[in-house]
Amino acid sequence: MKVKSIAIDGPAGAGKSTLARRLAEKLGYIYVDTGAIYRTVALKVLWEKADPADPAQVVPLLEGLEIHVGYEDGVQKMYLEGEDVSGAIRRHKVSGAASQVSAIPEVRSFLLEFQRKLARESSVVMDGRDIGTVVLPNADVKIFLTAAPEARARRRLLELEQRGEPADYESILRDIRARDYQDEHRPIAPLKQAADAVLLDTTRLNLDQSLDRLLSLVKEKIAL
C-alpha cells in the first residue's frame, strides 16, 4: 500500500502536537512531531552553553550530532546522544531556543532529509511550521491549524501548570506573540499557510471537536 502523508502546520500553541498525535492514532499512521526534533537540537545547544541565535556557535555542533526518533506505544520519543530527552525538551527555556535555532538555514537543511526519510518509510501525520510548504510539499493532505494568541496562551499556561512548572499568563502571551513574529518573518521557510492547505481555527473548539473536524478534513482528501 502506498504510504500517505498528512502535513499539519501552524503557530506555537495551536495544539498541533496533541491533535496530530491523536489523528495518527485514529488512522494508524506514525506521528512525527518535527518541533520536538528542533527542540532536541536546541537542547544540545543549551547543553553546550552556546547561543541558540548565533549560527557561528550552533552550526559546528551539527557535525556528528546524534539524534534519534523512537516510538513507545505509539508515542514519539526523542533521543539525544543515546539519552531519552522527551521530557527535557518540553521545558519553557528549550521552546524559545528551538525557535532561534530553527531560523538558522544550516539547521533546517540538516534536518530536512531526516524528516523526509521518515515520511518515505511510513504513512505519517507530521506537524510543524513548514511541513506543507517545504518539508512535504506533495503531502496528500495539508492543514493549517491556528487559534487566537490568547487562546493559545491559556492552553500553554494550563499545560505548564499540569506539569508543575511555574508560569504566568501575560509572559506566555508575550512569548507567543514574539514567536509568531519570529516564525512569520524568518528568511528561511517562514510560517505561512500553503496555497493548497485547509485552514482550521480551533479558538472556539475543544479538543474533541477539533479532532472530529480534522478527521472530516482528512476523509475528504483520502479514502480511508
N, C-alpha and C positions, 0 to 999 in steps of 0.2 A: 504494500500500500504506500502511495506517495506521502511523504511527510508534509505536514501542514504547518503554517506559521501564522501566529496572531501577534501583531505589534500594538502595544498599548503605551502611548506617550502622554506626558502631562507634567505639570509643575509639581514642586515639592509639596508633600502633604495632601495630595489629591486622593489618596487611597489606592494608588496603583498597585503597590505590592500585595496588600491584603486581597484586593479584588482579583488581580491576575492569578494569585496562588489558588484562590477558590475556583476560579474559572478553569484553571488547568486541572484541578481535581475532578470537576464535573465532566470534563472532556476526556480525561485520561491522558493528557499531554504532560510534558515536562515544563515546569515553571522556571524561567530564568530571570532572576532579579539582577539586572545589569547595574543598578545603583549599588548593590552590595559588592559587586566586583570593583567598582570605582572606590567605594569606601575601604576596601581591602588595600588598595594601592595607597590611599590616604593614610591608613593606619601604619603602613610601613614607613611612610614619610615621617609621621609623628614619632614612631619608634626611634628613627634615626635623628630626631630633633632637627629636621630640615624644615625650611619654609615651604609650605604647600603651594604658595603663589609664585615661587621663584623657579622657573624652568631649569636654571643652571644647577640648582640643588636637587631637583626632582628627577630629571632625565637620567643622570648617572645611576640612580637607584633601580631603574628598569632592567638594567643588564643583570641577567641571572635571577631576576625576581621569580620566586616560586609561589604561584597562585593556583589553587585547585578548587573546582566546584564539585561538591558531592551531594548526595541525596540520602536522607534518612526518613523512612516512612513518608516519602514524597515531599519532604521539607528540604529546601536548599540549604546546604551548609557551605561556609567559606573557610578555606584553609590557607594560611599564610606561613610559608616555610614549615609546613607539616603540622602547624598548630591550628586547632579549631578556634576561629576568631568570630564566629557568627554572632556572639553576644557583644563582644568588644566593639565591633564596627557600628553598633547602634547608638553609641554614646553621642551626645549633642556636639561635642567638640569635633568628632570624626565627620559628622554631617557637613559642617562648614568647610573642613579641609577637603572633603570629597568634591564639593562644588569648585574649589580652587584648582585642584589637580585636574579635574575634568575639562578645564578650559585650556589646558596645555596640549597643543597638537600632537606632540610625540606620545603622550599618554593615550590619547584617543586612537592613534594609529597602532600602538602596541596592543590595545585591547580589541580592536575591530575584528581581526581574523579569529581571535579567541571566541568572540561571541557568535560569529557567523558559523564557525565549526559546530557549535552546539546545535544550531538550527538545521544544519545539514544532516546531522546524525539522528535527530528525533523530532517529532511534532512538538512544537513549543508554543507557550504563551510567554512572550518576552516583553518586559516593561522597562521604560527609561525615559529619555528626553529626545533622542534622535533615532529611535528604532525604525519608525516608518519612513523617515526621510533619508537616513544614511545607512544604518546597520542592515536592515531588511527592507530595502525599497520595493521588493517584489512580494512582500508578505500577502498572504491570502486575505487577511482582514486587518484593517488599520483603524484604531480607535484613539481619539484624543480625549483623555479623561481629565476633567478640571472641576474646580469648585471655587467659590469666593475665598479670598485670603483669610477672612475672619473665620469661616467655617473650617478651613484647613488648620488654622492656629488652634482652635478649640479642640480639634481631633488630636493634634500633636500634643497639646497640654495633657489631655486625658491619657494618651499613650505613655508619656513620661511619668505621670503620677502613678499609673498602674505598675510601672517598673521601679517605683520608689525613688525616682530621680527628682531633685528639686527643680521647679520650673515656674516661669512667670509668663502669663498670657501676653502682656504687652511686648516683652522682649522677643517672644516666639513670633509674634505677628511682624515685628520689625525685621527679624531674621528671614522670615518667609518672603516678605516684600523685597528685601535686598537680594535674596537668592533668585527670585523671579527675574529681577532686573539683570542680574549677572548672567543667568542662563539664557535669557532672551537676547542679550546683546554681545555674547561672546563671539569672536570672529570665526571660530571653528564649530560647525554643527550646532548652531543656536537652537534653543527650544522654539518650535513652531509646529503648527498643525499641518500635516501632509495634505496636499491638494485632494487626495482621494480617501482621507480619513474621515470617519464619522465622529462628530462632536457629542460627548456625553457629559453634561454638567450635573454633578451629584450634590450640589449645595443643599437641595431640599429633599434628598433621598437618603434613606438609611442604608445600611449595608446590604440587607436582603433585597431591597428594591433596586439598588444599584447592580447587584449580581444578576437579578432577573432581567434587567434591561440589557446588560452585557450579553447574556445568553441569547436573548432575542436578536440582537445585532449580529452575533456570530452565525446563528441559524439562517439568517437572511443571506449570508455570503457563502456558507459552507454546508454541504449536505452531510448531516451527521448520522 
